């Protein structure tokens, strides 16, 4: 599922929840399952490993060792999930990564 960032940020007429949810009914039980969002970072041929490691650390607060593992996964597989959680936090992480023009996507 893809999200239009402008639509999410500037659509003020209706309240938004941090999670989308699916509701399942089972006779007498009503269950709501929250779907967490995730930030995906894509590979490019512009940024150095050090730039990516520094920006991932800044955006997510993870250790340099974890950020290095993410950078290697992005390099070898073409993309990596760098963060998952509430939509507002994913948008914050994505915005920090994009400060240096890294390519990201927020998905459910």
Protein Blocks (a to p, Z undefined) as FASTA:
>chain_A
ZZdfklmmmmmkbccdfbdcddddehjaccdddddddddddddfkbcfklmmmmmmmmno
pafklmmmmmmmmmmnopacfbgcdfklmmmmmmmmmmnopacdddZZ
